[in-house]
Amino acid sequence: MIRSVITGCGSYSPERVMKNTDFEGIVETSDEWIVQRTGIRQRHIAAEGETTADLAEKAAREAMADAGVTAADLDLIILATSTPNNTFPATAVEVQHRLGMDHGAAFDSQAVCTGFIFALTTADQYIRTGFAKRVLVIGAETFSRILDWEDRSTCVLFGDGAGAVVVESSEQAGTNGDRGILTAHLRSDGAHKDKLYVDGGPSSTGTVGYLRMEGREVFRHAVAMIADVIEAAYAATGLTSRDLDWFVPHQANKRIIDASARKLGIDPSKVIITVDRHGNTSAASIPLALCEAVGDGRIKRGDLVMLEAMGGGFTWGSLLLRW
Ligand code: UT7
């Protein structure tokens, strides 16, 4: 059967690093509170004029070089973002043009922090139906632009960044030993839409708006929702937490990651953590973490890797793949 195999990985973080102590004087907070409640120590912030498309392009170029492909080899670009350059056109088409790709198609996908899982699952569907052979999937965000810098309960949590992967069609045996995406599970429930949202938009206020979150409410639902989609992946494949080599969760809060791993019986040594250095970069967080662990040699060919995320909507999803 046809599987979607990741053949290249890339990432980019803006140069400017903002440490927790840099918030002292902006809002009433402390390094101790932020580290204790979230595990975050620093985040990257885009420079003035540096856009989501800029970050996405850099991550994309690295992923394409890693995969050994050029724009001519791609059929499709899917860019997961909640902070596009413009309301329209899709930021993906700007990236497509900058990469010199004048064929195929490019579009944005919007599922907030679960964006990369939604985009990668979409790419998998296009590949498995034969619609596309090679897809560039990017998660890129400039959340610093939609933060209310006077709201200490949100502005300390998020950062900017981008990660990208090249996904290719590959003929495999159709077993759990295959390389590539083995199963993916997506969920959303708009009943929770007011717990994490941006209070503006083209059709409602005519403004961009700022991120608003009932953090405690999001936290309360997160672990159960994450466990729900991971258990769905186990039910679909017959695999369990013991079979995993690596767990690459969305990086929102170290306490959510630890509690999810504990509930699912995933050994802490298998958990990839980058939230301490990136904060929550929404759709960029999983590819940033994945690319780091691939780049430093932790994730190796043949390893079983579980990706998961939960975020605004609410949306949540899991994706199980063999590297
Ligand atoms: O990407 C997916 C979406 N996002 C998430 O997954 C985030 C989910 N939520 C969380 O990670 C956590 O709920 C937070 C990190 C946002 C907050 O942690 P918490 O343990 O749930 O704290 P809390 O909201 O219950 O607030 C505790 C206290 C409050 O003071 P009082 O009411 O107890 O006096 C807050 O006002 O901490 C206060 N507080 C702060 N203090 C210092 C809130 N933000 C800050 C801050 N610095 N930055």
Residues whose N, C-alpha, C, O or C-beta is under 5 A from the ligand:
A	BS01	UT7	E28 T29 S30 W33 R37 T38 C113 R152 S153 V156 G215 R216 V218 F219 A252 N253 M310 G311
